[in-house]
C-alpha cells in the first residue's frame, strides 16, 4: 500500500492509499479519484516521499484534522437540515408514532422526534427502523 499526498484543482489537500502507483494512475485516469472536500476529479499528486505500509506511521496534521472536522460538521448539519425540512416532527410521541407507522396503524411518512434510549432499544429489538440525528454544537452566531 502507498499513501499519496494529493490536491485538487481547488487546492484542497488530502491523502489517499493505493495498492500501487499504477493503481493510482489507473483510477485517476478514469476519474475515480475525487477530492473529499469538493468532489473535483482534477486531482494531482503532491511532491512527497510516499508512505508505504509497514513503515513508520504519522498521524494527520493539525490542519488536516481541522479540515476533516469541518467536513464532518458540515455533513451533520446537512443531514439534520434535510430531516428538519422534509420530515414531520412528532416530539416525544416518536416511539409510539414510529411503531404505529411500522405496524400499519398510521399513515406512512417520514418522522423525527424525541425518544428515550429504552424506547429506541425496544423499537430496534422489534425491527422498527430508527436512527439518532447527529447532534450539533450550539451555533456561535446564535449565542448571546
N, C-alpha and C positions, 0 to 999 in steps of 0.2 A: 504494500500500500504506500502511496505517495501523497503527501499533503502539499497542495499548492496554495500560495497566496494569490488571490485573483482580484481584479477590479473590473467594474463595468464601465460603459461609456459615459456614465453619470458620476464617475469617480467614487462609487461606493466600494469599499474594501471588504473582502470576506475570504474565508478559507474553504477548501473542499478537498476531500480524499478521493483518490482514484486508484484502481488496481495497478495501473502502469501509465507511463507517459503517453503511450499510444491510445489508451482508453480515453484520456483527457482529449487528445487531438480528435478522435473519432466523435466523441459526444459533442464537443464544441463545434465541429464542422456540421453536425446535424441539428444544431440549435437547441441541444438538450441541456446545456449549462446555462442556468439563469441566475441573475442577481437576486438574493433573497430579500432585498430591500425594495427594489422597484420592478423586478421581473424582466429586466432587459436581458437579451441574449447576446448583446455586444460585449462579451467577456474576454479578458486577456490575462495572461499570466503576469505577475509582478516579478521584478528582479528579487531573487531569494535563493537560499540554499534549501532545496526541498527536504521536508522531513520524511523519513522512511520509517515504517512501522518497526518497532524493536529498538529504535534509538531513543535518546533521552526525550522526555515529553515536556513540553512547555504549555502552560495554560493560556487561555485567551488574554489578550492585552486589556488593560482597563478601558480603553476606547471601544474595543470590540464588545466588551461586556455591556457598556453603556448603550451601544447600538442595538445589541440583542434585547436588552431590557426594554428599550424604547419600542422596538418592533413588536415584542410580546404584549406590551401595554396597549399599543395601537390595535392589535388584533383582538384583545379582550374588549376594548371599547367598541369596536365594530360589531362583535358578536352581541354584546349587551344592547347596543343601539338597535340592531336588527330585531332582536326579540321584543324590546320595548315598543317599537314602531309597528310590528306585524302580528304580535300575539295578544290575546286577551288577558288582562291582569285580573286574577281571581282572589288575590290577597291570601288570607290564612285558610281559605277553603281549597287550597291547591290539592291536597291529598285526596279529599273527597271527590272533587271535580275530575281529577285525573283518573281515579278508579271508575267513576261513572262513565266517562268517555270511553275508557278501555273496555268496559263491560257492555257498552251499547245503550246505557240508560240515559245518556246525554248526547247532544249533538257533537259530532266530531269536529274539533277545531284545535288550534294551537293555543296553549295557555301557559302562563307563568304566574308564580306567586310565592308564598312562604310555606315552609313545611319543617317540622321538627326532624332531627336525624332519625328518630324512631319511626316516624311516618314514612320517610324516604326508604328506610330499610324494608318496611312492610311492603311498600309499593314494588320495590325491586324483587323481593322474595316472591311476590305474586305475578311477576312478569310484566308489570306496568312500566313502560319506558319513561324514564325521567332522568334529568341531569341538573347539576347545580350550574347556575350562571356564574361567570367569572366575577369575583369581587374586585372592585377598583378602589384605589386610594382616593381620598377627597380631592376634588378639583381645586387647585390653588387659586384659580380665577374666581371661584365662588366663595372662598373663605373670607371671613371678616377682615 
